[in-house]
Amino acid sequence: MSRRGKRRKPMSDINVVPYIDVMLVLLIVFMVTAPMLMQGVKVELPQAASLPVGKQSDEPLIVSVKEDGNYFLNLGSDQEKSQSLGVVQDKVGKIIRRKPTTTVLVWGDKNVPYGKVVELMTALQAAGAPAVGLVTENP
């Protein structure tokens, strides 16, 4: 009597466990870094009940105004460096010309004089920003 057993198939199946592990690690990395993407200079935002801005495909451009009236832009390595209104307007204008759909957000400290915020918003609109949003904190 001959021994005839089942023939084994060659190992042609792909082992997906390592791929799942890699995907889970990437998911954790993205979850940790996502809140860091939208950063600006630390200001004390005013509180107001408002609806959040809808999903955007591009990262918004953030212009911050500190209590002392200094302007900051979340671009490059000099985010913590105070900039004049003219420099901010020029840089925003260049970005808007490259990407016309870029959203511009203003982070204004709650103690900034109203005139400073209006002056900034006017300069941003003159630079070509299609819409300028004001960022607040939920009460």
matplotlib code that plots the C-alpha trace (Angstrom):
import matplotlib.pyplot as plt

x = [0.0, 1.5, 1.5, -0.4, -1.2, -2.4, -0.1, 1.1, 0.7, 3.7, 3.8, 2.5, 0.2, 1.3, 1.7, -0.2, 0.6, 3.7, 1.8, -0.9, 1.7, 3.2, -0.2, -1.0, 2.3, 1.6, -1.9, -0.5, 2.2, -0.5, -2.8, 0.0, 1.3, -2.1, -2.8, 0.7, 0.0, -2.1, 0.2, 0.7, 2.1, 0.5, -2.2, -5.2, -8.1, -11.5, -14.3, -17.3, -19.9, -19.4, -19.4, -16.1, -14.7, -15.4, -12.7, -10.0, -7.7, -4.8, -3.3, -4.5, -2.2, -2.3, -1.5, -1.3, -1.5, -0.2, -1.5, 1.4, 0.3, 3.1, 2.3, 3.5, 3.1, 3.2, 5.7, 9.2, 11.5, 11.0, 7.4, 8.3, 9.8, 7.7, 7.1, 5.8, 2.4, 4.0, 6.1, 3.1, 1.1, 3.9, 4.4, 0.6, 0.3, 3.0, 1.3, -2.2, -0.8, 0.6, -2.4, -5.5, -7.7, -5.5, -7.6, -6.2, -7.0, -6.3, -5.4, -5.9, -5.3, -8.5, -6.7, -5.5, -7.1, -9.9, -8.2, -5.1, -7.2, -9.2, -5.9, -4.5, -7.7, -7.6, -4.0, -4.7, -7.6, -5.4, -2.9, -5.5, -6.9, -10.4, -11.6, -10.2, -11.4, -11.2, -10.2, -12.0, -12.2, -15.4, -16.6]
y = [0.0, 3.3, 6.3, 9.0, 12.0, 15.4, 17.4, 20.6, 23.8, 26.1, 29.0, 31.6, 33.4, 36.8, 37.3, 40.6, 40.8, 42.9, 45.3, 45.7, 46.5, 49.2, 50.7, 50.8, 52.6, 55.1, 55.7, 56.5, 58.8, 60.7, 60.9, 62.4, 64.9, 66.1, 68.5, 70.0, 71.0, 74.0, 76.1, 79.7, 82.0, 81.5, 84.1, 84.3, 83.8, 85.4, 83.0, 82.8, 80.1, 79.4, 76.6, 75.0, 75.6, 72.8, 70.4, 72.0, 70.4, 72.9, 73.9, 77.3, 80.3, 81.6, 85.2, 85.9, 89.3, 89.4, 91.6, 94.1, 94.5, 92.5, 90.3, 86.7, 84.4, 80.6, 80.2, 78.7, 78.6, 82.2, 81.7, 83.2, 86.3, 89.5, 90.9, 94.2, 94.5, 95.2, 92.0, 89.9, 91.4, 90.7, 87.1, 86.3, 87.9, 85.6, 82.5, 83.5, 84.0, 80.5, 78.9, 81.1, 78.8, 79.1, 80.0, 82.8, 82.7, 85.4, 84.5, 87.7, 88.0, 89.1, 92.2, 93.5, 96.8, 96.3, 98.7, 96.4, 93.4, 95.5, 96.9, 93.3, 92.0, 95.0, 94.3, 90.5, 91.3, 93.7, 90.9, 88.9, 86.6, 85.5, 85.1, 85.9, 84.0, 84.9, 82.1, 81.9, 79.4, 77.7, 78.9]
z = [0.0, -1.0, 1.2, -0.6, 1.4, 0.4, -1.6, -0.1, -1.9, -2.3, 0.1, -2.3, 0.2, 1.3, 5.0, 5.7, 9.5, 9.0, 6.7, 9.4, 12.0, 9.8, 9.1, 12.8, 13.6, 10.8, 12.1, 15.6, 14.1, 12.2, 15.2, 17.3, 14.7, 13.4, 16.3, 15.8, 12.2, 13.0, 15.2, 15.6, 18.2, 21.6, 22.1, 24.5, 22.1, 22.8, 23.5, 21.3, 20.4, 16.7, 14.3, 13.3, 9.8, 7.3, 6.1, 4.0, 1.5, 2.1, 5.3, 6.4, 6.7, 10.3, 11.2, 14.9, 16.7, 20.2, 23.0, 22.3, 18.6, 17.1, 14.0, 13.5, 10.5, 10.7, 7.9, 7.9, 10.8, 12.0, 13.3, 16.7, 15.0, 15.0, 11.6, 10.3, 8.7, 5.3, 5.5, 6.5, 3.6, 1.1, 2.2, 2.3, -1.2, -2.6, -1.1, -2.3, -5.9, -5.8, -4.2, -4.5, -2.4, 0.7, 3.8, 6.0, 9.7, 12.2, 15.8, 17.7, 21.4, 23.2, 24.5, 21.1, 20.2, 17.6, 15.2, 15.0, 13.9, 11.4, 10.0, 9.6, 8.0, 5.5, 4.6, 4.1, 1.8, -0.1, -0.4, -2.3, 0.5, -0.7, 2.9, 6.3, 9.3, 13.0, 15.3, 18.7, 21.6, 22.5, 25.9]

ax = plt.figure().add_subplot(projection="3d")
ax.plot(x, y, z, "-o")
ax.set_aspect("equal")
plt.show()
